[in-house]
Amino acid sequence: FRLHLAKKVLAQVTYVTVTMPVVLIIIFVIRTAFLPGAGDGIQFYIGKFEGKELLSLKVWATALSQILFSLSPGFGTAITYSSFAKPKEDVFKICMIVAVANSVFSIIGGFGIFAMVGNMAFKDGVSVAEKAKAGGPGLAFIVIAEAMDSFGVFKNFMAVLFFVMLLTLGLDSAFAWTETLVSIMDDTMVMKGYKRLPAWKSSLIVSTALFLVGLVYTTRMGNEVLDVVDHYVGILFLLVICFIESIIFNIDFGWERFEKALQSATRGLVGLPEGRSLFPKYLCRLDFHFTVPVMTFGLALYTFVNDLQTPYGGYPSGLLAFGWTLLALFFATMFVTMWKTEPSQLPPIEEDEKFKIEEEITA
């Protein structure tokens, strides 16, 4: 029932669940770097570059969906949490810190993982490539479990810490998504004229529903079902959603309002008397108008066509039918929601009272 607690309490708990993984990953990287064969693993990680893979749209689609999954645009999480931000907040700076920290953490973690893969390959007398390929999607879990033996007398203690870390990371993700659904349910009830439920009740309803849905992943076919759901919903549909959001953002909100909104939110902050401007402006504008909508639509279209031509993953037709059915349901929900959407209530920029007040204060 953590979700019904005050936001300040959640923030304090999150400091622990976020800081612990950083400390443990640093310890993990340092320890595995001194193991036999670690150098071969690290060389495979940063020294093996296959340029032809950059021509594969499948690689780009997977990479884009992964970064979307990591940073959560398109899931509603970023929008939900931004609603709790202060009226005056340097959101651009925060977004840059989060994006850079996310990638740096992943890159650093990769050194530890592949150092351990190199050690495992050294002990088994096989190549690093062969050992890495054998691990598949669960490679990180296999490597972390194997690495615990390298801590000697502290292996049991470190094993507990590391797998508690994985648990807390999973819980953090679950908290974020559950909070998003709770906010959607609460806001929808208020819009429909119903009384808002107590926080613990709405949290209980959403958590119970997610628990029941998640039971399918505990079955023998759980991993296969997870892979299919991730592909059709977590990759294909997510790319489409981000494309739709980018189009709405371009047409309804617009670049000029985006600039003014950022300046309004940051004007008067320390070091920003006139507010923050987007930098580099031309690159940001290129992303805003072209890169994001074109890449998300193009990769979604490629994935869709490729799945029609080649059944995904070689899974049974029944499992693939389940994935296509989920995709169809999500598309139907999206179109129904868009059809019921009312006209934009955003006033013209020159008539927006928020920007007028800010300009008067500045003057």
Secondary structure, 3 states (H helix, E strand, C coil): CHHHCCHHHHHHHHHHHHHHHHHHHHHHHHHHHCCCCHHHHHHHHHHCCCHHHHHCHHHHHHHHHHHHHHHCCCCCHHHHHHCCCCCCCCHHHHHHHHHHHHHHHHHHHHHHHHHHHHHHHHHHCCCHHHHHHHHHHHHHHHHHHHHHHHHHHHHHHHHHHHHHHHHHHHHHHHHHHHHHHHHHHHHHHHHCCCCCCCHHHHHHHHHHHHHHHHHHHHCCCHHHHHHHHHHHHHHHHHHHHHHHHHHHHHHHHCHHHHHHHHHHHHCCECCECCCCCCCCHHHHHHHHHHHHHHHHHHHHHHHHHHHHHCCHHHCCHHHHHHHHHHHHHHHHHHHHHHHHCCCCCCCCHHHCHHHHHHHHHHC
